[in-house]
């Protein structure tokens, strides 16, 4: 981890137990900071928090407030993204090949007992893993269109949408080919390169999306291309190759 980001991580490690107390089971880092590739003032802090029970709306507001406070306090980061789930959900059969895999293979323990000890050893060529990690893009696209339509007509309002959707599309493209690539990574550019080796006609689009995942723009044309072209194509190809993700009670 780059030294400049250690105070940010230390603050998150201190504040999470203060917020959730004994209800906190564990917490994890993922993304560019634990990977050692974070850039000052450009990278965000990515956290996954596991509670001993399912989180409430108040829990989600609390972790959102923590993210806003850390973002305001530390100029080293550009935003905080936090996944908040209950322990039982993360270890459930339904999530074993989605959130469970994410915890076991892409997360770095920060606090508490590592849930990876209760999860299986995963193989990148498991078709169930590919289906369950990103087989729901078609369900996401209508919600994305609603978010785009509701956003303010400013670059500042659109940039977070571009970053979020870029990352989702690149990760979907990567897991489409993960079994053939025979490995996994959380680096967006490496994901796009792996995808491009198997889908050269779409390689440039995914490499551009990977770039926007790190340095988003506020161009509305980018969002339109995501929901009208790249997204629908990727959803269709994913369903053709791997099938559709098992339904969840909540999005």
HELIX and SHEET records of a PDB file:
HELIX    1   1 UNK A    3  UNK A    5  5                                   3    
HELIX    2   2 UNK A    6  UNK A   20  1                                  15    
HELIX    3   3 UNK A   21  UNK A   23  5                                   3    
HELIX    4   4 UNK A   32  UNK A   35  1                                   4    
HELIX    5   5 UNK A   57  UNK A   73  1                                  17    
HELIX    6   6 UNK A   87  UNK A   90  1                                   4    
HELIX    7   7 UNK A   99  UNK A  106  1                                   8    
HELIX    8   8 UNK A  115  UNK A  118  5                                   4    
HELIX    9   9 UNK A  127  UNK A  134  1                                   8    
HELIX   10  10 UNK A  137  UNK A  150  1                                  14    
HELIX   11  11 UNK A  155  UNK A  181  1                                  27    
HELIX   12  12 UNK A  188  UNK A  198  1                                  11    
HELIX   13  13 UNK A  200  UNK A  202  5                                   3    
HELIX   14  14 UNK A  203  UNK A  214  1                                  12    
HELIX   15  15 UNK A  220  UNK A  225  1                                   6    
HELIX   16  16 UNK A  226  UNK A  230  3                                   5    
HELIX   17  17 UNK A  231  UNK A  242  1                                  12    
SHEET    1   A 4 UNK A  80  UNK A  86  0                                        
SHEET    2   A 4 UNK A  45  UNK A  51  1                                        
SHEET    3   A 4 UNK A  24  UNK A  30 -1                                        
SHEET    4   A 4 UNK A 108  UNK A 112 -1                                        
END                                                                             
